[in-house]
Amino acid sequence: MKTLLLSKLKTAFIPFFILITGTSQAQTIQRDFKFKKGDEYQRQIVIKSNCVLQRGAQKLNISTYSAVTKTYKVNDASNGTALFGITINKIIDTINAMGQKEIYNSEKKPDPNSDIQMALLQMIGKPAMVSVDEKGVILSVKKEVKTSDTLLSFTGIQAEHFFAGSTLEFIAGFSSNAFLKKGYTWADASPNSETNFTVNAVTGRTTTIVYTTNILDGDLNTRVNGVLLVANESGVILKRSTKSVTTGYESVKGVVYATTRRTATSEVCYKKSNSSN
């Protein structure tokens, strides 16, 4: 039964993780962050999802709840380059499917017989190391933490993949220049997606941006509504929330299922400490 559950879940959530990355990189105009040694940021992410796979009278309902805490710490900084250590500190994950319930809390002893729990355990406290420039763009990956994508794809946890040219997830890839006034809009498009942004509000401290994304990934269509609250001075995405609906068809072991998935995410980020120099 567990093998059947794993095989069906592996394909049930993959497209969603494509859509929740990259929204902070929409504009090419960027600020200089001037990271300093000792700077530390904490990011807390909660994802709730419900997926229904159906083929005739056969119906599979999968629901997940995941809460992840990450820290991003500047271990060294010089000549406009910063070395970040990115660590997952805590994971709480619950999966309900086919009458089974899988629960994992990184602060408790895992079940050694659970492939999911043992895989999640390997993610705790093992920092990835990336070098970034003053704009928060990754220059190189010094150390990557290996994860099992086939397991993570259905736990609800966002696997963060680091590669040169991408931007750190907790900072906005656009500046607080004068053009970011209430009502200003812009778009970002790729071969299989389009995102439209609108500045909803601007204060002395923050900018609120709403956006919609449409994604066509094979036989799946996804619609996302999101909100970003960005700190004008630091460029940190203080809060991010999204709601998405995915519909279409997915193949599980050669059997095609009609799919409907609804997902809600909420995220907060803040600077934990001042620089040490």
N, C-alpha and C positions, 0 to 999 in steps of 0.2 A: 504493500500500500504506500509506504513512504517513497519507494522508487517511482511509482506512478505520480504521486504528488509532485515530486521534484521535477520530473520530465515535463509536466504540464505547466508548472509555475515558471520554468526557465524562460519561456517565450512570452509570458503573460504581461511582463512589465517593461521589457527592454526599450520600446520606443519612447516611453515617458522620460527616461533619463537623458535622452537626446535633447528634449525640449527644455529641461530645467537648467541647462548649462549654457553659458554664452550670452545671456541677456544683458549682462553688464558691459558688453564689448561693442555696443551698437554704433557708437560714434568713434571716429578716428582722432578727434581732438581730445588730447589727454593732458592731465596736469602732472607736475613733478611732485612726488610724494616725499622724497628725501628721507627715506627710512633710516633709523639710527639703531645701533646695537642696543639690545634690551627692549626695544619696542615689542609689545605682545598684544595680540588680538584674539578674542574668543568668539567663536561662531556656533550658534545653537540652531539646529534644524529639526523640524518636526514634519513628518509626512504621513498623511492618512490616505488610504486608497482602497477602492472596492472595484473588483473586476468580475465580470460575468462572461463565461465561455459557454456557448450553447450550440447544440447540433441536434435538431429535432427535439425529442423529449428529454434528451440528455442535457443537464445543466450543471455547471460548476461555478460556485461563487467563492471568490477569494478576497479576503479583506486583510489589510496590514496596517500596523501602527509602528512607526519608527521614530526614535529621538536620538540624535547624535550630537555630541559636543566635540568641537575641534579647537585647537589652539594653533596660532601662527606666530612664531617667535623669530625675531631677527637675531641670529647668532653672531653675525659679523656684518660690517658695512664699511666700504671704502671705495673711493673713486667712482661714486655714482652707482655702485652695485651692492646689493644686499643679499645675504645668504639666509633663507628662511628654513626653519625646521617646522614641519606641519605634522601635528600629532592628533590622532583620535584618542580622546581621554575617556569617553563614556558612550556606551550604546545600550539602548533599550529597544527591543524588537519583538513584535508579536505578529504571528501569522495564523489566520483561521481559514482552513480549507478542508473540504471533504470530511467534515466531522472531526478533524484533528486540529489541535492548537499547539503551536510551537512558541515558546516564550524564552527570551534571552535577556539577561541583565548582566552587564559586564562587572558589576560590583558583587555578583554572586558566583558561586562555583558552577561552571558549565556542566552539562550532561555529556560525558565522554562518548556516549553512543549516538550523539546527534552530530551529523556532518555539518549542519548549519551553525550550531553553537560553537563547534571547534574552529570553524572557519572564521567566525566573527571574533573569537578570542585572539586569533593571530593578528588582528588589526589594531588591537589596543596597545597604546604606549610605544609604538614603533614609528619614529618620525621619518617622513620623506624629507629630502633636502633639495631645495631648488634655489637657483641663483636668478635674481630679478634686477631689472634696471629701475630707474627712478620713476618710471611710469607704471610700475607694477607688472610689466611684461616679462615673462619667463625667458631667460637667456639660455639656461641649460638645466638639466635635471641631474643632480649629483647622486641622489639615491632615491629609488622608487620602492614603495612598499607593495609587495606582491599580494594581490587579492584574487579570489575566485569569482570572476564575473558571472559565471553561470549560476552561482549561489546568490550573489548579491543582487542579480537582476530581478529577483522576486521578493527580497526581504524588505524592500522599501527604502533601502539605504542608498544614498547617492555615491557611487564610486567616482572619486575625483581623479581624473587622469591628467598628468602634468606633461606638457610638451612645449618645446621652444616656440615662442610666438603667441602663446595663449596668455590670458591675463588672470591674475589671482582672483578667486571667486568673490572675495569680500570687498573688493573695491570697484568703483564705477569707472568704466572706460571712457567717460566723457567729462569735460571740464565744467566748471561753474561760471563760464563766461557769460557776458551780458545776453547772448542770444537765447539762453535758457530762461525765457520768461513764460509766464502763464499763457497757455494756448499754443506754444510753439510745438510743432510736430516734425517728425522725421521717420524714415523707414529703413529697415535693414533686410536685405533679401539674400537668399542662397538658392541653389538649384531645387531644393525640396521644401523650403520654408520662407515665410515672410512675416516680419514683425513690424508693427506700427506703434510708435511712441508718441505720447502727448504729455507735455508738462502741465500738471494739474494745479500745482501751487508752489510758490517760492516765498520763503521767509529769509530773515537774516542768517539763520543757521542751517536750514534744510531745504531741499527741493524734492517734491513729490512727483513721481512720474508714473503714469498708467500706460499699460501696453497690452496689445493683443497679438497673438502669434497663431498662424495657421501652418500646419505641417502635414505634408503628404509623404508617408514612409511606406512604400509598397502598397499593400491593400488597406492601410490604416490611415484614417484622417484624424487629426488632433486639433482642437481649438483651445487656446489658453488665454485667460485673462489674468493679468498680474499688476502688482503695485510695488514700486521701489521708493523707499525713503532714504535719501542720500544726504550725508553731512557735507555742507558746502565747503568748509575749510579743509577737512581731512580727506574727502572723497570716499569715506567708508560707507558701504550700504548698511545703514543702521537696521532697517527692516525690509523684508521682502516677503510677499505673499502671492500665491498663485492658486487658481482653480482651473482644472482642465477636464475636458471630456474627449475620449478617444473612441471612435467607432470604426468597424470594418471587419476584416476576416484575418484569422491567423491559423497557421498549420501546426498541429501538434502531432509528431510522429506520423505524418502523412495524412492526418485527418483534419479537415477544415472546419473551424468553429467560427460562428459569429461572435464578435467581441464588443463589449461595452465596458469602458473603464472610466471611473471618476476619481480624480485625485485632488487633494488640497495640501498645500505646503505653507509653512510659516517659518520665518527665519529671523533671528536677531544677531547683531554683531556689535561688539564694543571693544575699545582699547582697554586692556587690563592694567598697564603700567606705563610709566614714563621711561624715556631712554636713560641708560645708565651712564651716559657720558655727555 
